[in-house]
Amino acid sequence: MSVPFAITARHKGFNRAEIVDQNFVEFVQFWQGDVRDTPVDHAPVLPGSELDARGFRELFESQLISRHLDLMARVLRVQNKVFYTIGSSGHEGNAMVARLTRHTDPAFLHYRSGGFMAERFRKLPEMDPVMDSALSFAASREDPASGGRHKVWGSKPLWVLPQTSTIASHLPKALGTAVAIEQARRIGHTLPIPADSIAVCSFGDASSNHATAQTAFNAAGWTAYQKLPAPVLFVCEDNGIGISVKTPAGWVASNFQQRANLDYFFADGLDLASGYAQVRRAVEHCRTTRRPTFLHLKTTRVMGHAGTDFEIEWRSIEELVAVEATDPLLRSASIALESGLYTKDTLLALYDQIRKRCFTAAEEADRRPRLASLDEIIRPLAPYTPDAVKKEAERSDYVERRVAAFGGPDKLPEKQPPRHLAIQIGQALHDLMAKYPQSLLFGEDVAQKGGVYTVTKGLHKVFRNSRIFNTLLDETMILGLAQGFANMGMLPIPEIQYLAYFHNACDQIRGEACSLQFFSNDQYRNPILMRVASLGYQKGFGGHFHNDNSIAALRDIPGLVVGCPSRGDDAATMLRTLAALAQVDGRVCAFLEPIALYMTKDLHEAGDGQWQFGYPEPGQAMTLGEGRVYRPDANDLVVFTFGNGVPMALRAAREIETRHGWKTRVVDLRWLAPLNDAFIVEQARDAKRIIVLDEGRRSAGVGEGVITAIVEGGFGATPLRRVVGADTYTPLAGAALLVLPGDADVVVAAGELA
C-alpha cells in the first residue's frame, strides 16, 4: 500500500490519535486511484476476492465503529467521562473472525476486539454495538456486559464471556470449553449452543509467550494427538509488539507453523479483500475437523498501547509514521473507493456520521447512573440463596441411580459400619455422580488408580471414562477444563493432587473462575467443586509440597467458598452443600481434604475407633457456615479450630481437664471462607478463656480471621492464646512436627491461661 503524501513526519507535540484520525481524512481526500464498476451486493468487492460487496460494506462499518470508539475514549478520558483507553486501532481486521463465526460460538477475547464485537453485534440486529460499548466505557451500571464493574468486551446474547485485562489466562478455559462441547455428546448432556460450535479465543503475539498460553497450546496438542476433538480457534493477533517490547520478526510463524497437532493458518488482518478467504479457511477447518486451530492474524498497533502510552517518548518519529502508514482502515478506504462502493464524499460522510454516533452515545452514557454503593458493587460476586441451596442439597430423588452406583440396596453406604474419612469422601462422590448425571470428576491419577490416596477408588469402574478421567499433569489446564465444562452447563469436580500444586494454577480460580459472575453481572456462571488434598501431619512422607497449609491463598479469593471437614460424615454433608451451591448459585467451591485424617480411625488410643462415623443418609446436608460444637455446655475453655486441629483439640481437652479441672468446648469451624463471624462470636460469648488452634502458619492464617471476629464482636478482653504453625516451609520426616502445632502445644497454651 502506498503512503499518501499527507502522512509525513509530525512534530512531537501532536497527539498521535489526532494524527491517525487526520491521516484517514487526508488519505480519502487525496486518493487518486482508478475506480472500477460498482459491484452488486453478492459480487466480489474486488476481482479475485472472496469477500462480496455487501460483506465488505458491513465489515468496513464495523471497523469504523471500533476506530471511533477508540478516538472517543482518548478524547473523553481527559474529561473523566470514560475510564478505559486500551484501543483496538490496527486490529480492526478481527471483524472478519466475527463475521465468519457464529454468535453461538463462545468467544474469549483479547482486549483489542472492538472490530470483532461490532461485527458480532450484527448477528442480532436488535442490539446496538455503539451504545452498549459506550455504557461499558463510561462504567455505567446500565452497561449490559458488566453492570459498570469493568470495561469488558462481553455479551450474554452474543456468547462473549467477559474478560478483564487478560494476559493469556483465558486460553485454558477456551480450550476447556472446546473440549466440553464434545464431552457433552459422550455423556448425553444437552448443550446450550449448537453441537458443532467452536470456541474462539484471541490474544496478542506477546501473550502467546506466556506460560499460561503455552500450557493451553500444549494441552490442545496433547488432546489432538490422542484424536480427541477439541474445536478451539486460537486467534493470535500479531501486531509485533507488547506494550514497548518488540516481538522478533517472524517469531510467531516460526514458533507455531510447524507444531504438530496445532493446525496453523495465516491471514492478513490488514486487508479485508485478501484476508477474508484466509480467515474463512481457518474457521471452516476448525469447525469441520474439530481440531485445535491456530490462526495467525497479521495486525498492527496504532495510537499506542493505551492512552497513557506516549510512544513518542520511546519510539522514533520515523518509526511511528511507518506504523501509522500500515493502518488497516487506510487499506479499507482504498478498497471502498477503488470498488466504486463509495465516493470520497460519501466515505467521509460515513466516517463523520459514525464519529458523531459514537460521541453522542458516549455523552449519553456519561449521563447514565454509575455504581453508587458497596452492596450494589458486590451483588453478583457471591450469590447465595439459602433456602434453594438447602432444598437442592437435601434432594434425594435419584434412588435408582444411587442403588446402581453402589451395586445394590444392601451396599448403600448408610447401611455399612462407621468408616473413616477417605472412605466416606469416596462414598459421597459416588452419591454426587449418581445425583448429577452432568457431573465429571477428573485430575491426575483419579481414574483407574483411584487417586494417590485411593479416595476416588471404584468411581471409574462405575462411571467409566466419559465421566471419570485422568488429565495431563498440568493444574492450570485441569482448572481450565473445569471452567469449560461449567460454561457448557456441566458440574465439574476437578482434583488438585496437593494444595501446594494449586499455587501453580491459582489465577485460574482467582482471576478467571471467581471473577466471571462479578464481571458479567451474574449473567455467566461457572459452577466448580474443586477437591484438594491438603494440610500437614502426614507421617513418613511429605516435605512442604505434600504438607502444605497455605489456606491464605484460597481465602484471599473474592467469592470462593472454602470448606474443610475433619471427619467422614461431615465430609459427605459438606460435599452435598458444595454441589448445591455450585448448581443453584453458580458458586466456585474448594473442598480441602486433610490428608493426615484420610485413614484415621482412632481418637485417643489405638483401636478405639472414635474417629469413624456412620454415613449420613440422603436428605441430610450441612448449611454453609455451620460449625460443629463438641461439649457446647463447657465454657472454662473454648478452642476454635478446623481440620487436623479438631481431633488434636479433643485429645488435648482430656489432658487439660486432668491438669486444670476445666471443661473444654471444641469448636470445629468447618467453613474457612467465608468465616461465619456471627457463629464465632456466639461461641466466644460465654467463654472464660479462648485458644485459637490454627495448623496453618502464624502469618495470614485462618486464626487471624477468628481473632478479628472475636475482638470485633466485643470479646477482645477474654484471655486468649493462639497456637499456630511457624512461618516456614514444612521440612521432611519428623522435623515437620517441630514447625506444626501439636497436642502438647495446646496443653501448654492452656497452662498460660491458668
N, C-alpha and C positions, 0 to 999 in steps of 0.2 A: 504494500500500500504506500503510495507516495505521500509525502508530508506536505500539507498546504503551506503556502508561504507565510500565512498568519501565525503558524506555530514556530516561534523563534525564541531565542533566549530572553527570559524575563528578568526583571530586577528582583533582588531578594525580598524587597518589601511587599511584593504582591502575594495575595492569598492564593494558594495553588488550586483551591476549589473554584475560585472565581476564574482562574486561567483555564481550567478544564471545561468549565461552563462556556466561557467565551470561545474556546477552541472549536466547540461544536458549532456554534453560531457562525463563526467565520468560515469554517470548513464548508458549510452549506452555502453560504453567501458567495464564496469564491470557487465553488466546484465548477469544473469546465469539461466534464466527460461527455461521451456520446449517450444519447437517450434512445433506448430500444422501444419497440412497440409494447404498450402496456399489456401484461398478461391477464387472462381471466383468472378467477379465484383458484381453480384447480390446475392451472398450468404452472410449470416451473417458474420461479421468480427470476432465475437467470438460466440460460441454456446449460444443460448438464447437471443442474442442481435437483436433488430430490425434494427440496422444500418448495411447496407451492406458494402462490402469491398471497392467498388468504392466511396461510400459516406464517409467512414472513411478516405480514402486517401485524398479526396478533403478538408474535414474539417480539417484534420491534417495540410495540406499545408496552409490553411487559418490561423490556429493557429500559425504556424511558421512565416508566413509573419508578423502577428501582433507583435510577440515577437521580431523579428529582427528590425522592425521599432522602437520599444521601445529602444532596445540596441543601435541602430544607433543614436537615439536622445540624449541619455545620452553621447555618445562619441563626437558627433559633436556639441553639445550645447556649450561645453567649447571652441570650435574653432570658435564660433559665426557663424556657418553655418546653424543651425536650431534654432528655438526660442520657443520650447514647449517640455516639458518633463513629463506632466501628462500621464502616460502609462496605458496600458491595461493588463499588465502582471498579470496573475492569473484569469483574466476574459475571457480568450480566448474561454471558453465554450459558450459564447453568439453567436458564429458562428452557433451553432445549431438552434438558433431562426431565423437567417437569411436564413438558408437553408430551413427551414420548412415554412417560409412565402414567399410571392411573392415580386418581386421588384416593384410591383404596390401597395403594402400595404404601405401607408405613414408611415414613421418611424421618431420618435423624440427621439434622442439617448443621453444617458449618455456619458460622455467623455471617458469612458473606453471601447470603442466599436470597437477597431481595428479588432478583430476577426469577428465581425458582418459585418463590411464593406468589409473586404477581401472576405468573403463568398458571400455577396450580389453582389459584382462585378462579380462573376461567372455567375450571371443570364444574363449578357450582355457580352459575351466573348471578344468582340472587345475592351473593356475598360481595363485599366491597374491599378490595385489597388496599386501597389508599386510606380509607377511614379506619379500618381495623389496624393497619400498621401505625397510623398517626396516634391512635389511642395508646398503643404499646410504647412508642417513642416518648409520649407525654407522661407515662407512668400513671395513666388514669385507671381508676378502679373499674371503669367500664371496658377496659381492654379485654376483648373476648378470649385472649390466649392465657394470660397470667393474672388477670384482675389487677394489674398495676404493680405486681411484685418484682418484675424484671422486664427489660426489653428482650423478648424472645421471638423467634420465628416458631410459631406453633398454631395449631388449629385442630380441634376435635373433629369437625365435619370433614376436614381435608386429610385426616390421618397424619398430621405432622406433630410428632411428640416433641414438646418444647425442650430446648436445650438452653443452658446459660452459656457462659464463655468457655466452651468446651475445648480442651486440648486432647483430643483423641479418646476421651473417656467414654464416648458414646459408641465407639466401634464394637466393643464386645457385646453390648446389648442389641445392636443392629444385627450382628451375626446370630445372636441368640434368637432374635425374632424370626430370622430366616429359617433357622433350624426348627423353631416351634411351628411354623406354617406347615412343614412336612410332618412333624411329630403328631400333629392333630389327627391326621388321617390314620396313623398307626394305632392310636388309642380310641378312635371313634368320637373325637371331640369336635363339636361344631364351631368353626371359626367365625369371628366377627367380620371377616373380609373374605373375598373370593379365594378359592383353594389354589389358584395359580398366581396369587400375588407374589411380589418380590419385596424385599426390604431395600430401601435406598439410603445410602449413608455417604455424606460429603464431608470433606476435610481438606486442609491445605497441604502443600508439599512439605512444609516444615513439620507439621503434625504427624506426617507419615513416619517420621523417625522416632516418635515417642514409643516408649516401651509398651504402653497400653495399645497403641496401634499395631505394633509388631506382634503382640500376643494374639490379636484378632486375626491378622493375616496368617499366622502360623496355625491357629485353630481352624481357620477356613480351609487351609490346605490339608490339614490332618483329617478333616471331615471328608473332603472331596477324594482324598487318597483311598479312603475306605468305601468310595462310591455311595456315600450318604448324601442326599440332596441338601444343599444349603444355598438357596437362591438370594444371595445378597449382592447388590451392586455397589461396590466401593467406588466413589467418585472422588478422585484426587484432583482438586482444583489447583493446578500448578502455576503460581504467579512468580515463582523464582525467588521468593524472599519470605522470611519470617520476622516480622517487625523490622529489624535492621540487619539480620543475618542472612546473607545470600545463600541460596541452595546452589551447589556446584552445577554448572551447566551439564545437562544430560543425566543427572543423578537419578531422577525418578524413573526414567526409562531403563537405565542400566540396572537399577535395583529390582524392578518389577517385571520387566519384559520377558524374562526367561524363567520366572518362578513356576515350578511345577504345581499343578492343581490350583492355580490362581490365574484365570484366563485374562490376558492383557489386551486392551483396546486403546487406541489413541483417537482423540477428536480435537479439532481446532475450535476452541470455545471463543475465539476472537472473530470468527467468520460464520455467520448463520448459514450462508449458502453452501459452504463446503462441510461445515461441522455437523450439520443435521443428519446426514446419512451415516456418518461415523458414530454418532450417539445412538441412532436407531439400531445399528448392528449390535452394539453392546447390550442395549436393553433387551432386544429380541433374543440374543444369545442367553442372557441370564434367565429370562422367563421360560424359554423352551428347554434348555439343558438342565436347569435347576442347579447350576454350578456357581460357585463364587466367582465373581467377575470384577476385574479392576479396570475402570475407565479413567484413563489419564487425560484430563481435560486441560488443554492449554488456556491459561488466562493471563491477565496482568493485574497490577495493582496501581491505581492512580489515586491521588489525594492522600496518600499515607495510610499507615495502619489505622489511625483514629484521629479525631480532631486535635488531640494533644501531641500528635507526632509531627513535629516540624521538620520535615525531611531535608529542607534546605540547610539545616544545621549539621547534617552528617552525610549529605549526598550532593554531588556537584550539580550545578545548574544544567550542564550539558546532558548529564545522565537523566535528570528529571524530564527534560524536554524530549529526550529519546523515548522514555517510557510513556509519556503522555501521547506521543505520536502513535502508539500502538493501541490506543483506546478503542475497544470493540464498537463503541457507538459511532465512531467515525466510519468504520467499515460498513456498519448497518446503514448509515446515512448514504454512503456511496451506492449500496445496493438499491436503496429506496429510490434514489434519483436516476440511476442507470436503467432500472427496470421500467421507469415511467410511472410507478405507483404513486409517486409524489413529485410535485414541482418544488422548487426552492421555497416558494411562498407557502404552499400547503404544509410542507415539512416543518418550517419554522413556526407556523401557526400551531401545528400539533405539539411541538416542543413547548411552546409558551402555554398552550392550553393545559398540558399535564403539569407544568410548573405551578400554574395558578391552582389547579386542583389539589396538589399536594400541600401547598402553603395554606390554602383555605381549610383543608381538613386539619392541618396542624394547629391553626389558630382556634378552630372549633374544639379540638381535643384539649387544648390548654384551658378551655373554659369548663370542661367536664370535671367532676369531683375526683379527688385523689384519695388514697387510703388515709384515714384520719385517726385511727385508734389501734392500739395493740391487739385488741380482740379481733378486729377486722383483718389485720395482717396475718395472724396465725391461724385463723379459722380453718383453712384447708390443710394445715400441716399435719395434724394428728386427729382425724375424726374418730369419734368414739360414741357408739350408740349402745349403751349397756344392756338394755332390755333385748334388743335384737341379737347382740352377741351372746348373751346368756341362752336365749332360745336356740340359737344355732349350735352352741357348744353342747347343749344338753339333748339335741335332736338325736333320736335313736331309731329312725325308721328304715334302717338298712339291714334288717335281721338276716335275710337270706344271704346277702353278700358277705356279711360278717361271719356267719356259720361256715360258708365256703372258704373264706380266707383262713380260718383257724382249723379247718379239716374236720368239722363235725361239732354238734352241740355239746358233746361231752368234753371237747377240748377247748372250750371257751375259757379265757384266762381267769375270769372271776370264779370259775369252778376249780381252779388249781390252788395248791397251798401257797402261803405267803412267799414272795420271791424278792430278790434283790434288784437294785436299780437298773442294771444293764438289761436284765430280762424284761422288766416292765416297760422300759422305753421301747424295746423291740415289739412287745405286745401292743403298746399304744400306737406304734407306727403301722402295724398290721391293721389296727382298727381304723386309723385315718385313711389308709389306702383303700379300705373297703368302703368307707363312708363317702369318700370323694373320688369318683372314677376319673376325674380330670387331674388328679394329683400325680406328681412324678417325683421320685427320690433318686438323687444322683450325686456323684462325687468320686473321689479317689478310693478304689478298693471296696466300694459299698455293695457290689452285686454278689457274685458267686462267693467271694471270701467272707462277706458279711461285715466288712469294716475291720480295722486293725484290732478292735476290741470285741468283735463279733456282735455288736449291738444290732446290726441290721441282718443278722443271720436268719435265713429262711424266707426273707421277703422276695428275693429273686426267684426262688422256686415257685412261689405263689403267683407273683405278678409279672414275671418274665421280663425280657429285655425292653419291651416297649415302655415299661413304667419304672423299672429299677435298672439303672445302668451306670457303668463306670465312665469317668471322663478322663481326658488327658490331665497330666499333673500341672495344673495351672489354676490357682484360686481366682484370679481375675476373670478367667473365662467361665469358671463354674458359676460365678455370680452374674456374669453377663448372660449366660444361658438362662439363669433363673429369671432375670428381668424379661428376657424374650418370651419365655413360656408364660409369664404373668401378663405380658402385653396381649397375648393371644387368649386370655381368659382361663388359663390353667392354674393349678395350685402347685408351685414348685417347692420342694423340700430339699434344698441343697445341703450337703455336708461339707464343712470345712474341717479338715482332719485334726488340726490343733489350733487353739486360739492364737498362738504366735504366728501361724500361717495366715490368719486373717489380715494382718498388717500389710501383707503383700498386695492385698486387693481391697483395702479399706475404702478407697474412693468409689468403688462400685456401689457401696451402700451409702456412704456419706454424701458424695457428690451427685450420684445418679438416682439410685432406688428411692432413698428417703426424700429427695428433693422433688420428685415428679409430681406428687399431689400438690405441693406448695406452689411450684412454678406453672402448673396447669390449672390452678384454681379449682382443684379437685375434679377436673374433667377426666384426667387419666389416673389410673391406679395400677400398681404392680404388686399385688399381694405375694409376699415371700415368707416362708417359715424356714429360717436358716438354723441348722443344727451345728453346734461347735463343741468338740471335746475340749474341756477347759480345766483350768486351775491346777493347783500343785498337789504335793504329797504322794506322788507315785513312788512306790518302793522298788528299789533295784533297777531303776530306769530313768531316763529323762535328761536332766540338764534343762537349760532355760527354754528350749524350743518345745519341750514336752511338759513343762511345768510352768505355764505362763498365767499370770494373774492380771494382765493388763485390761481390766474391765473398763478403765477410764476411756480407752479408745472407742468403746461402744457407747458409753454413757454420754459422750460428747456429741453424738449424732442427733440432731433435732428430729423428733418424731419416731425414733426407733424404740420398739418395745423390747426389753431385755428381761427374761425370766431365768431363774436358776433354782431347780429343785435340789433337795438334799436326800430325798427318799423316793422309792418307786411309785407309790400311789399318787404322790404329789406330781411326779413327772407325767403320769397319764392324764390327770385332770388339767394340768397346765397346758399340755400339748393340745388338748381339745379346745381350750380357750384361745390359744395362739392361732390355731387353724381357723377358728370362728372370727377372730379379729381380722385375719387376712381376707377371709371370704366376704364378710359383711362390710367392713370398713376399709378394706384395701391396705391394711397396715403391713409394714415390713417388720418382722419379728426375729429376734435372736434367742435361741434356746441353748443355754450353757449347761453342758453335762459334766459334772465333776468326775473326772477320770478316776480319782482315787476312791470314789464311792461306788463305782460301777459294780464291783464284785463284793462289796462289803456286806456281810450278813450279820455280824455281831456288833454290839454296842460297848458293853463293859468287859465281858470276859469271852474268851474263845468258846464258841458253841452256844452262846446264849440266844442267838437268832433274833435279837431285838432290833436289828435294822433290816428286817424283811417284813413286807406288808402285803395284805391282800389287794388284789387288783380291783379298782373301782368299776362298778357296772356302768354301762352306757346310761346316760342321763345325769351323771354326776360331772361337774366341771368346777373349776376354780375361778372366782371372779378376779379380774385384773386388779392388782394392788392388794389382794387379800393375803395376809400373812398367817402363819401358824404359830400358836402360842402354847408352850408347854408349861404347865402349872400356873394358870392365869391368876390363881389366888395368892401366889407368892409375891412379895414385894420388898423383901430385905435387900435383894439384889436383882436387877433386871439386866440380862445380857442380850444385846441386839447383834444378830449375826446372819449368816447365809451359807449355803454350800457346805464345804467341809467343816465350817465353824459350828454347825448345828450339833452333830454328834460330839464334837470336841467340847462344846459348852455344856452339854448334858453330862459328859463324863466329869468335867471339872466341877459341876454343880454338886455332885455327890461328895467330892473331896472338900469343897468349901463348906458344906453343911457339917461335915465331920469336924473341921477345924474351928469354924466360927458360929455354928448353930444357925446359920442363915438359910432361909427358904429362898431358892433361886428360881426366877422365871426366865425361860429362854424364849426369845422372840425370833422366829425364822422369817426374815423379810420376804423371801421367795422372789419378789419382783424388784429388780435393781434399777429399772428405768421404765416408766417414771417411778421414783420413790413415792410411796404413799405417806406423805408428811403427816396427814391427819392421824393415820394409824400409829405412826411412830410417837407422836405427841400423846395420844391416848394411853399408850403403853408406858410412857415415861411419867404420866401424871402422878401416880401414887408410889413411884419408885423411891426407895430410900438411898439407893446407890445404883450407878449405871456403869456397865462395861460395854464398850463397842468393840466387838471382835471382828476384825476385817482381815481376811487372809491375803488381801492384796497389799501393795506397797504403801508405805506411810504417806507418800505424796500422791494426791489426786485419786485416792481410793474411795470406795463406797462409804467408808466410815465418816469421811468429811461431810458427806451429804446428810448422814444420820445425825451427826452432832449439830449441824446447822439447823435441822428441823427441830431438835430438842431445844436449842437456845432460842430460836425464833418463836417457839411455842410457849416460852416463858418459864422453862425449867432449867435454865443455864446454871442455877445455883446448886442443883443436885450434884453431890460428889460424883465425879466421873473419871474413868480411865479408858484409854484406848489401847487395845492390843492389836498390833499390826505387823506386817512383814517389813523387812528392811528395804531401803531404796537401793536395790541391787538386782542384778540378774541372778537367777537361781542356779547354783552350782550342781555338779553331778553327785550322785550317791548320797551318803549320809550327811554330807555337808549341807544339803538342801534344808535340813531341819534346823540349821543354825540361823537361817535367814527367814524362815517361815514361823509364824506363831504356833505354839503347841499348847496342850492341856496345862502344863506346868505354868506357862506364862499367864494363863487366865487365873490360876490359883494365886500366883504372886500379885497380880493386879488387884485381886480381891483383898489380899492382905494389906495392900497400900491404902485401901479404902476403909480398913477396920478402925 
